[in-house]
Amino acid sequence: MAEKVKKVPSVNFEECAGCSVCIENCPKNCLALTEPRFHGDTHTAAALVHKEDCIGCGICSKVCPIEGITMVTAE
């Protein structure tokens, strides 16, 4: 029997709009927003993954409205 490969989310920081949809839908609360690059500019915040808490369910990738999250093999 083949061992199941764990996948974790990978955020494309150039595309992420910081909308928080992934954060609101994560069942393990392993996503958070980064600080904006510029004070007061919410458009430069991005999702950050705490991979140690991630269960690899892929919900964040499925609900991202701009497809800015992909699931990749965990390192």
Biopython code that builds the backbone (N, CA, C, O; Angstrom):
import numpy as np
from Bio.PDB.StructureBuilder import StructureBuilder

atoms = [
    (1, "MET", "N", (0.845, -1.183, 0.000)),
    (1, "MET", "CA", (0.000, 0.000, 0.000)),
    (1, "MET", "C", (0.890, 1.246, 0.000)),
    (1, "MET", "O", (1.818, 1.355, 0.802)),
    (2, "ALA", "N", (0.603, 2.169, -0.891)),
    (2, "ALA", "CA", (1.403, 3.391, -1.011)),
    (2, "ALA", "C", (1.080, 4.351, 0.131)),
    (2, "ALA", "O", (-0.069, 4.489, 0.550)),
    (3, "GLU", "N", (2.122, 5.003, 0.615)),
    (3, "GLU", "CA", (1.942, 5.981, 1.683)),
    (3, "GLU", "C", (1.342, 7.255, 1.105)),
    (3, "GLU", "O", (1.753, 7.721, 0.042)),
    (4, "LYS", "N", (0.367, 7.814, 1.813)),
    (4, "LYS", "CA", (-0.278, 9.046, 1.357)),
    (4, "LYS", "C", (0.682, 10.218, 1.556)),
    (4, "LYS", "O", (1.295, 10.368, 2.613)),
    (5, "VAL", "N", (0.798, 11.039, 0.522)),
    (5, "VAL", "CA", (1.684, 12.202, 0.557)),
    (5, "VAL", "C", (0.902, 13.391, 1.089)),
    (5, "VAL", "O", (-0.161, 13.726, 0.567)),
    (6, "LYS", "N", (1.430, 14.031, 2.131)),
    (6, "LYS", "CA", (0.762, 15.199, 2.697)),
    (6, "LYS", "C", (1.023, 16.416, 1.825)),
    (6, "LYS", "O", (2.149, 16.666, 1.397)),
    (7, "LYS", "N", (-0.037, 17.162, 1.575)),
    (7, "LYS", "CA", (0.075, 18.408, 0.832)),
    (7, "LYS", "C", (-0.283, 19.559, 1.756)),
    (7, "LYS", "O", (-1.110, 19.425, 2.658)),
    (8, "VAL", "N", (0.357, 20.691, 1.509)),
    (8, "VAL", "CA", (0.115, 21.899, 2.293)),
    (8, "VAL", "C", (-0.112, 23.066, 1.334)),
    (8, "VAL", "O", (0.321, 23.011, 0.183)),
    (9, "PRO", "N", (-0.784, 24.117, 1.792)),
    (9, "PRO", "CA", (-1.026, 25.260, 0.917)),
    (9, "PRO", "C", (0.237, 26.070, 0.649)),
    (9, "PRO", "O", (1.100, 26.223, 1.514)),
    (10, "SER", "N", (0.317, 26.577, -0.561)),
    (10, "SER", "CA", (1.384, 27.488, -0.950)),
    (10, "SER", "C", (0.701, 28.740, -1.493)),
    (10, "SER", "O", (-0.041, 28.680, -2.474)),
    (11, "VAL", "N", (0.961, 29.868, -0.846)),
    (11, "VAL", "CA", (0.317, 31.128, -1.213)),
    (11, "VAL", "C", (1.178, 31.872, -2.220)),
    (11, "VAL", "O", (2.377, 32.053, -2.005)),
    (12, "ASN", "N", (0.571, 32.301, -3.316)),
    (12, "ASN", "CA", (1.250, 33.147, -4.291)),
    (12, "ASN", "C", (1.104, 34.576, -3.780)),
    (12, "ASN", "O", (0.048, 35.191, -3.931)),
    (13, "PHE", "N", (2.167, 35.102, -3.178)),
    (13, "PHE", "CA", (2.097, 36.419, -2.541)),
    (13, "PHE", "C", (1.905, 37.556, -3.540)),
    (13, "PHE", "O", (1.447, 38.636, -3.167)),
    (14, "GLU", "N", (2.249, 37.325, -4.796)),
    (14, "GLU", "CA", (2.036, 38.352, -5.813)),
    (14, "GLU", "C", (0.549, 38.466, -6.179)),
    (14, "GLU", "O", (0.087, 39.532, -6.586)),
    (15, "GLU", "N", (-0.191, 37.369, -6.032)),
    (15, "GLU", "CA", (-1.610, 37.363, -6.376)),
    (15, "GLU", "C", (-2.525, 37.584, -5.181)),
    (15, "GLU", "O", (-3.603, 38.158, -5.330)),
    (16, "CYS", "N", (-2.117, 37.140, -4.006)),
    (16, "CYS", "CA", (-2.984, 37.202, -2.821)),
    (16, "CYS", "C", (-3.421, 38.639, -2.550)),
    (16, "CYS", "O", (-2.603, 39.556, -2.472)),
    (17, "ALA", "N", (-4.746, 38.807, -2.407)),
    (17, "ALA", "CA", (-5.310, 40.139, -2.165)),
    (17, "ALA", "C", (-5.585, 40.382, -0.684)),
    (17, "ALA", "O", (-6.052, 41.460, -0.315)),
    (18, "GLY", "N", (-5.306, 39.404, 0.164)),
    (18, "GLY", "CA", (-5.537, 39.578, 1.594)),
    (18, "GLY", "C", (-6.999, 39.645, 1.965)),
    (18, "GLY", "O", (-7.362, 40.335, 2.918)),
    (19, "CYS", "N", (-7.854, 38.939, 1.228)),
    (19, "CYS", "CA", (-9.304, 39.027, 1.441)),
    (19, "CYS", "C", (-9.784, 38.241, 2.667)),
    (19, "CYS", "O", (-10.889, 38.486, 3.150)),
    (20, "SER", "N", (-8.992, 37.314, 3.172)),
    (20, "SER", "CA", (-9.285, 36.509, 4.367)),
    (20, "SER", "C", (-10.299, 35.385, 4.160)),
    (20, "SER", "O", (-10.697, 34.748, 5.135)),
    (21, "VAL", "N", (-10.726, 35.122, 2.933)),
    (21, "VAL", "CA", (-11.681, 34.035, 2.696)),
    (21, "VAL", "C", (-11.077, 32.702, 3.124)),
    (21, "VAL", "O", (-11.762, 31.878, 3.730)),
    (22, "CYS", "N", (-9.811, 32.486, 2.817)),
    (22, "CYS", "CA", (-9.151, 31.240, 3.209)),
    (22, "CYS", "C", (-9.073, 31.114, 4.732)),
    (22, "CYS", "O", (-9.284, 30.034, 5.285)),
    (23, "ILE", "N", (-8.775, 32.206, 5.389)),
    (23, "ILE", "CA", (-8.649, 32.216, 6.847)),
    (23, "ILE", "C", (-9.984, 31.871, 7.510)),
    (23, "ILE", "O", (-10.031, 31.088, 8.458)),
    (24, "GLU", "N", (-11.054, 32.457, 7.006)),
    (24, "GLU", "CA", (-12.387, 32.219, 7.559)),
    (24, "GLU", "C", (-12.850, 30.783, 7.362)),
    (24, "GLU", "O", (-13.670, 30.296, 8.141)),
    (25, "ASN", "N", (-12.348, 30.093, 6.343)),
    (25, "ASN", "CA", (-12.799, 28.742, 6.030)),
    (25, "ASN", "C", (-11.871, 27.636, 6.516)),
    (25, "ASN", "O", (-12.210, 26.459, 6.391)),
    (26, "CYS", "N", (-10.719, 27.978, 7.059)),
    (26, "CYS", "CA", (-9.765, 26.966, 7.519)),
    (26, "CYS", "C", (-10.277, 26.296, 8.796)),
    (26, "CYS", "O", (-10.505, 26.976, 9.797)),
    (27, "PRO", "N", (-10.461, 24.971, 8.777)),
    (27, "PRO", "CA", (-10.978, 24.284, 9.973)),
    (27, "PRO", "C", (-9.974, 24.195, 11.124)),
    (27, "PRO", "O", (-10.373, 23.940, 12.260)),
    (28, "LYS", "N", (-8.690, 24.399, 10.858)),
    (28, "LYS", "CA", (-7.658, 24.290, 11.891)),
    (28, "LYS", "C", (-7.036, 25.632, 12.264)),
    (28, "LYS", "O", (-6.089, 25.672, 13.049)),
    (29, "ASN", "N", (-7.550, 26.725, 11.716)),
    (29, "ASN", "CA", (-7.027, 28.067, 12.007)),
    (29, "ASN", "C", (-5.517, 28.156, 11.806)),
    (29, "ASN", "O", (-4.805, 28.717, 12.639)),
    (30, "CYS", "N", (-5.035, 27.602, 10.702)),
    (30, "CYS", "CA", (-3.589, 27.632, 10.464)),
    (30, "CYS", "C", (-3.177, 28.707, 9.458)),
    (30, "CYS", "O", (-2.038, 28.725, 8.991)),
    (31, "LEU", "N", (-4.107, 29.597, 9.130)),
    (31, "LEU", "CA", (-3.799, 30.702, 8.227)),
    (31, "LEU", "C", (-3.962, 32.024, 8.961)),
    (31, "LEU", "O", (-4.798, 32.150, 9.855)),
    (32, "ALA", "N", (-3.163, 33.000, 8.580)),
    (32, "ALA", "CA", (-3.238, 34.336, 9.165)),
    (32, "ALA", "C", (-2.840, 35.342, 8.090)),
    (32, "ALA", "O", (-2.288, 34.962, 7.057)),
    (33, "LEU", "N", (-3.115, 36.613, 8.327)),
    (33, "LEU", "CA", (-2.685, 37.657, 7.402)),
    (33, "LEU", "C", (-1.354, 38.230, 7.834)),
    (33, "LEU", "O", (-1.099, 38.414, 9.025)),
    (34, "THR", "N", (-0.507, 38.512, 6.859)),
    (34, "THR", "CA", (0.741, 39.195, 7.149)),
    (34, "THR", "C", (0.428, 40.663, 7.396)),
    (34, "THR", "O", (-0.669, 41.137, 7.097)),
    (35, "GLU", "N", (1.386, 41.362, 7.936)),
    (35, "GLU", "CA", (1.245, 42.808, 8.067)),
    (35, "GLU", "C", (1.321, 43.422, 6.674)),
    (35, "GLU", "O", (2.062, 42.921, 5.828)),
    (36, "PRO", "N", (0.580, 44.486, 6.414)),
    (36, "PRO", "CA", (0.693, 45.159, 5.111)),
    (36, "PRO", "C", (2.112, 45.669, 4.888)),
    (36, "PRO", "O", (2.805, 46.027, 5.841)),
    (37, "ARG", "N", (2.536, 45.701, 3.647)),
    (37, "ARG", "CA", (3.872, 46.209, 3.330)),
    (37, "ARG", "C", (3.979, 47.694, 3.628)),
    (37, "ARG", "O", (5.054, 48.196, 3.958)),
    (38, "PHE", "N", (2.846, 48.399, 3.508)),
    (38, "PHE", "CA", (2.819, 49.835, 3.754)),
    (38, "PHE", "C", (1.737, 50.130, 4.783)),
    (38, "PHE", "O", (0.653, 49.552, 4.704)),
    (39, "HIS", "N", (1.992, 50.994, 5.727)),
    (39, "HIS", "CA", (1.050, 51.322, 6.788)),
    (39, "HIS", "C", (-0.303, 51.743, 6.209)),
    (39, "HIS", "O", (-0.376, 52.668, 5.400)),
    (40, "GLY", "N", (-1.357, 51.068, 6.622)),
    (40, "GLY", "CA", (-2.704, 51.423, 6.207)),
    (40, "GLY", "C", (-3.136, 50.856, 4.868)),
    (40, "GLY", "O", (-4.277, 51.068, 4.458)),
    (41, "ASP", "N", (-2.264, 50.143, 4.177)),
    (41, "ASP", "CA", (-2.601, 49.603, 2.857)),
    (41, "ASP", "C", (-3.009, 48.140, 2.998)),
    (41, "ASP", "O", (-2.151, 47.257, 3.012)),
    (42, "THR", "N", (-4.286, 47.882, 3.100)),
    (42, "THR", "CA", (-4.766, 46.512, 3.289)),
    (42, "THR", "C", (-4.561, 45.646, 2.054)),
    (42, "THR", "O", (-4.621, 44.421, 2.154)),
    (43, "HIS", "N", (-4.324, 46.240, 0.906)),
    (43, "HIS", "CA", (-4.142, 45.468, -0.317)),
    (43, "HIS", "C", (-2.774, 44.809, -0.409)),
    (43, "HIS", "O", (-2.549, 44.009, -1.317)),
    (44, "THR", "N", (-1.869, 45.111, 0.484)),
    (44, "THR", "CA", (-0.554, 44.473, 0.450)),
    (44, "THR", "C", (-0.398, 43.422, 1.544)),
    (44, "THR", "O", (0.697, 42.891, 1.732)),
    (45, "ALA", "N", (-1.470, 43.115, 2.266)),
    (45, "ALA", "CA", (-1.443, 42.007, 3.223)),
    (45, "ALA", "C", (-1.672, 40.719, 2.446)),
    (45, "ALA", "O", (-2.330, 40.729, 1.405)),
    (46, "ALA", "N", (-1.136, 39.614, 2.942)),
    (46, "ALA", "CA", (-1.293, 38.331, 2.262)),
    (46, "ALA", "C", (-1.480, 37.226, 3.288)),
    (46, "ALA", "O", (-1.131, 37.385, 4.458)),
    (47, "ALA", "N", (-2.031, 36.108, 2.842)),
    (47, "ALA", "CA", (-2.235, 34.960, 3.722)),
    (47, "ALA", "C", (-0.897, 34.299, 4.027)),
    (47, "ALA", "O", (-0.031, 34.186, 3.160)),
    (48, "LEU", "N", (-0.746, 33.873, 5.254)),
    (48, "LEU", "CA", (0.457, 33.185, 5.718)),
    (48, "LEU", "C", (0.021, 31.853, 6.311)),
    (48, "LEU", "O", (-0.929, 31.810, 7.092)),
    (49, "VAL", "N", (0.701, 30.763, 5.953)),
    (49, "VAL", "CA", (0.325, 29.426, 6.392)),
    (49, "VAL", "C", (1.227, 28.973, 7.530)),
    (49, "VAL", "O", (2.451, 29.067, 7.438)),
    (50, "HIS", "N", (0.621, 28.484, 8.593)),
    (50, "HIS", "CA", (1.355, 27.833, 9.684)),
    (50, "HIS", "C", (1.304, 26.337, 9.377)),
    (50, "HIS", "O", (0.400, 25.634, 9.830)),
    (51, "LYS", "N", (2.275, 25.859, 8.609)),
    (51, "LYS", "CA", (2.243, 24.500, 8.060)),
    (51, "LYS", "C", (2.234, 23.410, 9.124)),
    (51, "LYS", "O", (1.729, 22.313, 8.881)),
    (52, "GLU", "N", (2.786, 23.698, 10.299)),
    (52, "GLU", "CA", (2.817, 22.668, 11.345)),
    (52, "GLU", "C", (1.419, 22.335, 11.866)),
    (52, "GLU", "O", (1.212, 21.252, 12.413)),
    (53, "ASP", "N", (0.457, 23.245, 11.705)),
    (53, "ASP", "CA", (-0.914, 23.016, 12.156)),
    (53, "ASP", "C", (-1.823, 22.519, 11.035)),
    (53, "ASP", "O", (-2.937, 22.068, 11.300)),
    (54, "CYS", "N", (-1.363, 22.597, 9.794)),
    (54, "CYS", "CA", (-2.174, 22.270, 8.622)),
    (54, "CYS", "C", (-2.419, 20.768, 8.519)),
    (54, "CYS", "O", (-1.507, 19.969, 8.730)),
    (55, "ILE", "N", (-3.654, 20.386, 8.192)),
    (55, "ILE", "CA", (-3.996, 18.983, 8.000)),
    (55, "ILE", "C", (-4.064, 18.615, 6.519)),
    (55, "ILE", "O", (-4.327, 17.460, 6.181)),
    (56, "GLY", "N", (-3.830, 19.585, 5.632)),
    (56, "GLY", "CA", (-3.793, 19.322, 4.199)),
    (56, "GLY", "C", (-5.145, 19.081, 3.560)),
    (56, "GLY", "O", (-5.240, 18.360, 2.566)),
    (57, "CYS", "N", (-6.193, 19.674, 4.113)),
    (57, "CYS", "CA", (-7.547, 19.431, 3.597)),
    (57, "CYS", "C", (-7.804, 20.118, 2.253)),
    (57, "CYS", "O", (-8.646, 19.653, 1.485)),
    (58, "GLY", "N", (-7.102, 21.207, 1.953)),
    (58, "GLY", "CA", (-7.250, 21.894, 0.682)),
    (58, "GLY", "C", (-8.414, 22.860, 0.588)),
    (58, "GLY", "O", (-8.669, 23.419, -0.479)),
    (59, "ILE", "N", (-9.122, 23.065, 1.681)),
    (59, "ILE", "CA", (-10.274, 23.973, 1.653)),
    (59, "ILE", "C", (-9.835, 25.381, 1.266)),
    (59, "ILE", "O", (-10.510, 26.042, 0.477)),
    (60, "CYS", "N", (-8.719, 25.843, 1.808)),
    (60, "CYS", "CA", (-8.248, 27.199, 1.506)),
    (60, "CYS", "C", (-8.027, 27.386, 0.009)),
    (60, "CYS", "O", (-8.367, 28.428, -0.552)),
    (61, "SER", "N", (-7.466, 26.387, -0.621)),
    (61, "SER", "CA", (-7.214, 26.452, -2.056)),
    (61, "SER", "C", (-8.520, 26.479, -2.851)),
    (61, "SER", "O", (-8.637, 27.189, -3.849)),
    (62, "LYS", "N", (-9.487, 25.705, -2.398)),
    (62, "LYS", "CA", (-10.778, 25.619, -3.097)),
    (62, "LYS", "C", (-11.589, 26.902, -2.972)),
    (62, "LYS", "O", (-12.289, 27.278, -3.912)),
    (63, "VAL", "N", (-11.508, 27.582, -1.826)),
    (63, "VAL", "CA", (-12.343, 28.774, -1.616)),
    (63, "VAL", "C", (-11.678, 30.072, -2.049)),
    (63, "VAL", "O", (-12.342, 31.108, -2.086)),
    (64, "CYS", "N", (-10.398, 30.053, -2.377)),
    (64, "CYS", "CA", (-9.705, 31.282, -2.786)),
    (64, "CYS", "C", (-10.334, 31.811, -4.074)),
    (64, "CYS", "O", (-10.306, 31.133, -5.101)),
    (65, "PRO", "N", (-10.903, 33.019, -4.023)),
    (65, "PRO", "CA", (-11.613, 33.545, -5.199)),
    (65, "PRO", "C", (-10.700, 33.911, -6.368)),
    (65, "PRO", "O", (-11.181, 34.088, -7.487)),
    (66, "ILE", "N", (-9.401, 34.029, -6.129)),
    (66, "ILE", "CA", (-8.495, 34.387, -7.228)),
    (66, "ILE", "C", (-7.491, 33.278, -7.525)),
    (66, "ILE", "O", (-6.534, 33.480, -8.273)),
    (67, "GLU", "N", (-7.715, 32.110, -6.937)),
    (67, "GLU", "CA", (-6.845, 30.942, -7.140)),
    (67, "GLU", "C", (-5.387, 31.249, -6.804)),
    (67, "GLU", "O", (-4.467, 30.860, -7.524)),
    (68, "GLY", "N", (-5.205, 31.959, -5.688)),
    (68, "GLY", "CA", (-3.867, 32.349, -5.251)),
    (68, "GLY", "C", (-3.208, 31.340, -4.323)),
    (68, "GLY", "O", (-2.083, 31.552, -3.872)),
    (69, "ILE", "N", (-3.903, 30.244, -4.036)),
    (69, "ILE", "CA", (-3.350, 29.198, -3.167)),
    (69, "ILE", "C", (-3.374, 27.877, -3.912)),
    (69, "ILE", "O", (-4.405, 27.482, -4.455)),
    (70, "THR", "N", (-2.244, 27.200, -3.938)),
    (70, "THR", "CA", (-2.178, 25.856, -4.527)),
    (70, "THR", "C", (-1.687, 24.904, -3.454)),
    (70, "THR", "O", (-0.994, 25.305, -2.518)),
    (71, "MET", "N", (-2.049, 23.648, -3.598)),
    (71, "MET", "CA", (-1.594, 22.629, -2.667)),
    (71, "MET", "C", (-0.338, 21.980, -3.242)),
    (71, "MET", "O", (-0.318, 21.539, -4.391)),
    (72, "VAL", "N", (0.715, 21.931, -2.413)),
    (72, "VAL", "CA", (2.001, 21.365, -2.829)),
    (72, "VAL", "C", (2.429, 20.292, -1.828)),
    (72, "VAL", "O", (1.965, 20.274, -0.687)),
    (73, "THR", "N", (3.301, 19.415, -2.259)),
    (73, "THR", "CA", (3.810, 18.364, -1.381)),
    (73, "THR", "C", (4.577, 18.991, -0.216)),
    (73, "THR", "O", (5.425, 19.863, -0.407)),
    (74, "ALA", "N", (4.259, 18.530, 0.990)),
    (74, "ALA", "CA", (4.914, 19.052, 2.198)),
    (74, "ALA", "C", (6.382, 18.640, 2.196)),
    (74, "ALA", "O", (6.727, 17.535, 1.778)),
    (75, "GLU", "N", (7.226, 19.527, 2.659)),
    (75, "GLU", "CA", (8.668, 19.241, 2.721)),
    (75, "GLU", "C", (9.011, 18.542, 3.992)),
    (75, "GLU", "O", (10.176, 18.219, 4.224)),
]
sb = StructureBuilder()
sb.init_structure("model")
sb.init_model(0)
sb.init_chain("A")
sb.init_seg("    ")
for serial, (resi, resn, name, xyz) in enumerate(atoms, 1):
    if name == "N":
        sb.init_residue(resn, " ", resi, " ")
    sb.init_atom(name, np.array(xyz, "f"), 0.0, 1.0, " ", f" {name:<3s}", serial, name[0])
structure = sb.get_structure()
